[in-house]
Amino acid sequence: PVISTVTEEGGSSKSDFIFIKTEHKWQKVSIREIWYIEGLKDYLSIYIPTGRILTLQSFSGLLEKLPGDEFIRIHKSYVVSVSQIDEIEKKRVMISDKWIPISDTYRSAFFSLLEA
């Protein structure tokens, strides 16, 4: 579960942060700090500069809360922040010294986004 902010008009809006439910608390996470998200069966690991946050949530639920122009799915198990990518090779990207694979399924959409 992720909390989005609510505007005075009552509609939801994109914010600079989201709240992520971890074991027994809600943790505030700055969207700009998210490096990448890794899917692990029923859980997601959200990697940020201070470590990782583990949450019981689906990719689709979390992606609804993140700006679509800043995050892209590059593999069935990975969503990355485009602004955090350090290097791109044909089948992988590097974020903070970690190589993340780009699967065939998501490759064309990823490279189309880069060229836009």
C-alpha positions as CSV (number, residue, x, y, z in Angstrom):
1,P,0.0,0.0,0.0
2,V,1.2,3.5,-0.9
3,I,-0.4,6.8,0.2
4,S,-0.6,9.5,-2.4
5,T,-1.1,13.1,-1.4
6,V,-4.5,14.7,-1.7
7,T,-5.1,18.2,-3.1
8,E,-7.5,20.7,-1.6
9,E,-9.9,19.9,-4.3
10,G,-10.0,16.3,-3.1
11,G,-8.2,14.7,-6.1
12,S,-4.9,12.9,-5.9
13,S,-1.8,14.6,-7.2
14,K,1.7,13.5,-7.9
15,S,4.0,14.5,-5.1
16,D,7.8,14.6,-4.4
17,F,7.4,11.7,-2.0
18,I,5.4,8.6,-1.3
19,F,4.7,6.7,1.8
20,I,5.7,3.0,1.7
21,K,4.3,0.4,4.1
22,T,7.0,-1.7,5.6
23,E,6.6,-4.2,8.4
24,H,5.1,-2.1,11.2
25,K,5.4,1.4,9.9
26,W,4.9,3.8,7.0
27,Q,8.2,5.2,5.6
28,K,8.3,8.5,3.7
29,V,10.5,8.1,0.6
30,S,11.5,10.9,-1.8
31,I,10.8,10.0,-5.4
32,R,14.0,11.6,-6.5
33,E,16.0,9.2,-4.2
34,I,14.6,6.0,-5.7
35,W,17.3,4.3,-7.8
36,Y,15.4,1.2,-8.8
37,I,12.8,-1.3,-7.7
38,E,13.3,-5.0,-7.7
39,G,10.4,-7.5,-7.6
40,L,10.9,-10.5,-5.3
41,K,7.9,-12.8,-5.6
42,D,5.2,-11.0,-3.5
43,Y,7.6,-8.3,-2.3
44,L,9.3,-5.2,-3.8
45,S,12.7,-4.0,-2.8
46,I,13.0,-0.2,-3.3
47,Y,16.7,0.8,-3.5
48,I,17.6,4.3,-2.2
49,P,21.0,5.8,-1.2
50,T,20.6,4.8,2.4
51,G,19.8,1.1,1.6
52,R,16.6,-0.7,0.6
53,I,13.0,-0.8,1.7
54,L,11.1,-4.0,1.6
55,T,7.3,-3.8,1.0
56,L,4.6,-6.3,0.4
57,Q,3.1,-4.8,-2.8
58,S,2.7,-5.3,-6.5
59,F,4.6,-3.4,-9.2
60,S,1.3,-2.1,-10.7
61,G,0.2,-0.6,-7.4
62,L,3.5,1.2,-6.9
63,L,3.9,2.3,-10.5
64,E,0.5,4.1,-10.3
65,K,2.0,6.4,-7.6
66,L,5.3,7.2,-9.5
67,P,5.7,9.6,-12.3
68,G,5.5,7.6,-15.6
69,D,8.0,9.8,-17.4
70,E,10.7,9.2,-14.7
71,F,10.3,5.5,-14.1
72,I,10.3,2.7,-16.6
73,R,10.0,-1.1,-16.4
74,I,13.0,-2.7,-18.2
75,H,12.5,-6.3,-17.0
76,K,9.7,-8.3,-15.4
77,S,11.6,-7.9,-12.1
78,Y,12.9,-4.3,-12.4
79,V,11.7,-0.8,-12.7
80,V,14.4,1.9,-12.9
81,S,14.5,5.7,-12.4
82,V,15.7,7.1,-15.7
83,S,17.5,9.9,-14.0
84,Q,19.6,7.5,-11.9
85,I,21.0,5.5,-14.9
86,D,24.8,5.9,-15.1
87,E,25.5,3.7,-18.1
88,I,23.5,1.8,-20.8
89,E,24.7,-1.2,-22.7
90,K,22.8,-3.2,-25.2
91,K,21.2,-5.5,-22.7
92,R,21.7,-3.8,-19.3
93,V,21.9,-0.6,-17.4
94,M,24.1,0.5,-14.5
95,I,22.7,2.3,-11.5
96,S,25.0,2.9,-8.5
97,D,27.5,0.1,-9.5
98,K,24.8,-2.5,-10.1
99,W,24.1,-3.9,-13.5
100,I,20.4,-4.4,-14.2
101,P,19.2,-6.5,-17.2
102,I,17.0,-5.2,-19.9
103,S,14.7,-8.0,-21.1
104,D,13.7,-8.4,-24.7
105,T,10.0,-7.7,-23.7
106,Y,10.8,-4.2,-22.5
107,R,13.8,-3.3,-24.7
108,S,12.1,-1.4,-27.5
109,A,9.9,0.7,-25.2
110,F,13.0,1.6,-23.1
111,F,15.1,2.7,-26.1
112,S,12.1,4.5,-27.6
113,L,11.8,6.5,-24.3
114,L,15.5,7.4,-24.5
115,E,15.2,8.7,-28.1
116,A,12.1,10.8,-27.4
